[in-house]
């Protein structure tokens, strides 16, 4: 019993130290990838996006500054475990595995995985992509969707480092389809964009985004409390409207 009590005490101390460390250094180091409309640089050269603005508002609530560090999405968990970042905040899909192995916030935005092809392509279902070249971001929910869909699993899958590379491949004709986030696809393809020749053809898995900290961290609860305040004062809804996103319930 004494040993169990000691272990519990040590675990509590570790959890408390995470938020204390963030406040002690006066900044939250946020791991992200370039992912419009969540984190990106606009036409005027300003780093912005829904997650960028929301994280900045949360950090203000916590009394610290945000420091955004671009990471490789495929090694995001390694970056977090190595403490080179405090959290992953970049349209991170909440899954059972992630919630088991990291301290995740409550969901804050709804999303889905979609199939993107060249406009005019005949498409009825994922069965049309059997044997075709399909791309997704390495380590993403899109990659998981391809692996778990019985038809997409029979496609020639090619992983890319970022979701925007997937769009480039489809637009260039070097890939037949991409599976990626609805949030990004809605913002980056269609009339008036650089990818006017692409179209969303199918919506697959509905999902939600959350922020991930190291397992046992108390920082997730602090961010949840800030979310509650920012929902109550209308800040989160205003950001959702600005970036054409749907808040999680």
C-alpha positions as CSV (number, residue, x, y, z in Angstrom):
1,X,0.0,0.0,0.0
2,X,2.8,2.3,0.9
3,X,4.4,1.6,-2.5
4,X,1.2,2.3,-4.3
5,X,0.7,5.5,-2.4
6,X,4.2,6.6,-3.3
7,X,3.7,5.8,-7.0
8,X,0.4,7.7,-7.0
9,X,2.1,10.7,-5.4
10,X,4.9,10.6,-7.9
11,X,2.4,10.5,-10.8
12,X,0.5,13.5,-9.4
13,X,3.7,15.5,-9.0
14,X,4.6,14.7,-12.6
15,X,1.2,15.8,-13.8
16,X,1.3,19.0,-11.8
17,X,4.8,19.8,-13.1
18,X,3.7,19.9,-16.7
19,X,1.4,22.9,-16.4
20,X,3.8,24.5,-13.9
21,X,6.7,24.0,-16.4
22,X,4.7,25.8,-19.1
23,X,3.8,28.7,-16.8
24,X,7.4,28.8,-15.4
25,X,8.9,29.3,-18.8
26,X,6.2,31.6,-19.8
27,X,5.3,29.9,-23.1
28,X,3.5,26.9,-24.5
29,X,5.5,25.2,-27.3
30,X,2.9,24.0,-29.9
31,X,3.7,21.4,-32.5
32,X,2.0,22.0,-35.8
33,X,2.2,21.3,-39.6
34,X,1.1,23.7,-42.4
35,X,-2.6,22.8,-42.6
36,X,-5.1,25.4,-43.9
37,X,-7.4,26.5,-42.3
38,X,-5.9,25.4,-39.0
39,X,-2.3,26.7,-39.1
40,X,-0.9,28.4,-42.2
41,X,0.6,31.6,-43.7
42,X,-1.8,33.8,-45.5
43,X,-1.3,35.8,-48.7
44,X,0.0,38.8,-46.7
45,X,2.6,36.7,-45.0
46,X,0.8,36.4,-41.6
47,X,0.9,33.1,-39.7
48,X,-2.8,32.5,-38.9
49,X,-5.6,29.9,-38.9
50,X,-8.3,28.6,-36.6
51,X,-5.9,26.6,-34.3
52,X,-3.3,29.4,-34.4
53,X,-5.9,32.0,-33.2
54,X,-7.5,29.6,-30.7
55,X,-4.2,28.5,-29.2
56,X,-3.2,32.2,-28.9
57,X,-6.5,33.0,-27.1
58,X,-6.0,29.9,-24.7
59,X,-2.4,30.9,-23.9
60,X,-3.6,34.4,-23.0
61,X,-6.0,32.8,-20.6
62,X,-3.2,30.8,-19.1
63,X,-0.9,33.8,-18.9
64,X,1.7,32.5,-21.3
65,X,2.9,33.1,-24.9
66,X,2.3,30.6,-27.7
67,X,5.5,29.3,-29.5
68,X,4.6,27.5,-32.7
69,X,7.1,24.9,-33.9
70,X,6.6,23.1,-37.2
71,X,7.0,19.4,-36.9
72,X,6.9,16.2,-39.0
73,X,3.3,14.9,-38.5
74,X,4.5,11.3,-38.8
75,X,6.8,11.7,-35.8
76,X,4.5,14.0,-33.7
77,X,4.2,11.5,-30.8
78,X,8.0,11.2,-30.7
79,X,8.4,15.0,-30.6
80,X,5.9,15.2,-27.7
81,X,7.5,12.4,-25.7
82,X,10.9,14.0,-26.2
83,X,9.5,17.3,-24.7
84,X,10.6,19.3,-27.8
85,X,7.0,20.4,-27.8
86,X,4.4,20.8,-25.1
87,X,1.4,19.7,-27.2
88,X,0.2,18.7,-30.6
89,X,-2.3,21.3,-31.7
90,X,-3.0,21.1,-35.4
91,X,-6.3,19.4,-36.3
92,X,-5.4,16.2,-34.4
93,X,-8.1,13.6,-34.8
94,X,-9.1,12.1,-31.5
95,X,-8.9,8.2,-31.5
96,X,-9.1,5.6,-28.7
97,X,-5.4,4.9,-29.1
98,X,-4.4,8.6,-28.9
99,X,-6.6,9.2,-25.9
100,X,-5.1,6.1,-24.2
101,X,-1.5,7.2,-24.7
102,X,-1.7,11.0,-24.4
103,X,-3.6,13.5,-22.3
104,X,-6.2,14.9,-24.8
105,X,-8.5,17.8,-24.4
106,X,-12.2,17.5,-25.0
107,X,-13.1,17.7,-28.8
108,X,-13.4,21.2,-30.1
109,X,-14.0,20.9,-33.9
110,X,-15.9,18.4,-36.1
111,X,-14.3,16.9,-39.1
112,X,-14.5,14.0,-41.6
113,X,-12.2,12.2,-44.1
114,X,-13.1,12.9,-47.7
115,X,-12.1,11.6,-51.1
116,X,-10.7,14.3,-53.5
117,X,-10.3,13.7,-57.2
118,X,-10.1,15.8,-60.4
119,X,-13.3,17.5,-61.2
120,X,-15.2,15.5,-63.8
121,X,-13.8,12.1,-62.6
122,X,-16.5,9.4,-62.5
123,X,-16.8,8.3,-58.9
124,X,-19.5,6.3,-57.2
125,X,-17.7,4.8,-54.2
126,X,-14.3,3.8,-52.9
127,X,-14.7,0.6,-55.0
128,X,-13.8,2.8,-58.0
129,X,-10.3,3.3,-56.5
130,X,-9.3,-0.3,-56.3
131,X,-5.9,-0.6,-58.1
132,X,-5.7,3.2,-58.5
133,X,-3.0,5.4,-56.9
134,X,-4.3,7.0,-53.7
135,X,-2.4,9.5,-51.5
136,X,-2.7,10.6,-47.9
137,X,-0.5,12.3,-45.3
138,X,1.7,9.9,-43.4
139,X,0.5,9.2,-39.9
140,X,-2.9,10.9,-40.6
141,X,-6.5,9.9,-40.2
142,X,-6.6,9.8,-44.0
143,X,-3.9,7.1,-43.9
144,X,-5.9,5.1,-41.3
145,X,-9.1,5.4,-43.4
146,X,-7.3,4.0,-46.4
147,X,-5.9,1.1,-44.4
148,X,-9.3,0.3,-42.9
149,X,-11.5,0.6,-45.9
150,X,-11.8,-2.7,-47.8
151,X,-11.7,-1.0,-51.2
152,X,-9.0,1.7,-50.4
153,X,-6.8,-1.0,-48.9
154,X,-6.6,-2.5,-52.4
155,X,-5.4,0.8,-53.9
156,X,-1.8,1.6,-54.6
157,X,-1.2,3.8,-51.5
158,X,1.5,6.5,-51.5
159,X,2.1,8.5,-48.3
160,X,3.1,12.2,-48.4
161,X,4.7,14.4,-45.8
162,X,1.9,17.0,-45.7
163,X,-1.8,17.1,-46.9
164,X,-1.1,19.9,-49.4
165,X,1.4,17.6,-51.2
166,X,-1.6,15.2,-51.7
167,X,-3.6,17.9,-53.5
168,X,-0.6,18.6,-55.7
169,X,-0.3,15.0,-56.7
170,X,-4.0,14.7,-57.7
171,X,-3.9,18.1,-59.5
172,X,-0.8,16.9,-61.5
173,X,-2.4,13.6,-62.4
174,X,0.3,11.6,-60.6
175,X,-2.4,10.3,-58.2
176,X,-6.0,9.4,-58.9
177,X,-7.3,10.4,-55.5
178,X,-6.4,11.8,-52.1
179,X,-8.0,11.0,-48.7
180,X,-7.7,14.0,-46.4
181,X,-9.5,16.2,-43.9
182,X,-12.7,17.9,-44.9
183,X,-11.6,21.1,-43.1
184,X,-8.5,21.4,-45.3
185,X,-10.2,20.3,-48.5
186,X,-13.1,22.8,-48.1
187,X,-10.6,25.6,-47.6
188,X,-8.2,24.7,-50.4
189,X,-10.1,23.3,-53.4
190,X,-12.8,24.6,-55.7
191,X,-13.6,27.8,-57.5
192,X,-11.3,30.7,-56.7
193,X,-8.5,28.5,-55.2
194,X,-5.2,27.1,-56.6
195,X,-7.0,23.7,-56.9
196,X,-10.1,24.8,-58.9
197,X,-9.8,21.5,-60.9
198,X,-10.3,19.3,-57.8
199,X,-13.6,18.2,-56.2
200,X,-14.7,16.5,-53.0
201,X,-16.6,13.3,-54.1
202,X,-17.2,11.3,-50.9
203,X,-17.3,11.8,-47.1
204,X,-16.1,8.9,-45.1
205,X,-15.4,8.8,-41.4
206,X,-16.9,11.5,-39.1
207,X,-14.4,12.6,-36.4
208,X,-13.4,15.3,-34.0
209,X,-10.3,17.3,-33.2
210,X,-8.6,17.7,-29.9
211,X,-5.3,18.9,-28.4
212,X,-2.8,16.3,-27.1
213,X,-0.4,16.7,-24.2
214,X,1.9,14.0,-22.7
215,X,0.1,11.3,-20.8
216,X,-0.6,12.3,-17.2
217,X,-0.3,16.0,-18.0
218,X,-2.6,18.4,-16.2
219,X,-2.3,21.0,-19.0
220,X,-5.1,19.3,-20.9
221,X,-7.6,20.2,-18.1
222,X,-6.3,23.8,-18.0
223,X,-6.9,24.1,-21.8
224,X,-10.4,22.5,-21.3
225,X,-11.2,25.2,-18.8
226,X,-10.1,27.9,-21.2
227,X,-12.2,26.3,-24.0
228,X,-15.2,26.6,-21.7
229,X,-14.6,30.3,-21.2
230,X,-14.0,30.9,-24.9
231,X,-17.2,29.1,-25.8
232,X,-19.2,31.0,-23.2
233,X,-18.0,34.4,-24.5
234,X,-18.5,33.6,-28.1
235,X,-14.8,33.6,-29.2
236,X,-14.7,30.0,-30.4
237,X,-17.9,30.4,-32.4
238,X,-16.6,33.6,-34.0
239,X,-13.5,31.7,-35.1
240,X,-15.5,28.8,-36.4
241,X,-17.6,31.2,-38.5
242,X,-14.4,32.9,-39.7
243,X,-12.8,29.7,-40.9
244,X,-16.1,27.9,-42.0
245,X,-15.7,25.1,-39.4
246,X,-18.2,23.4,-37.1
247,X,-17.6,23.3,-33.4
248,X,-17.8,20.0,-31.6
249,X,-20.9,19.6,-29.3
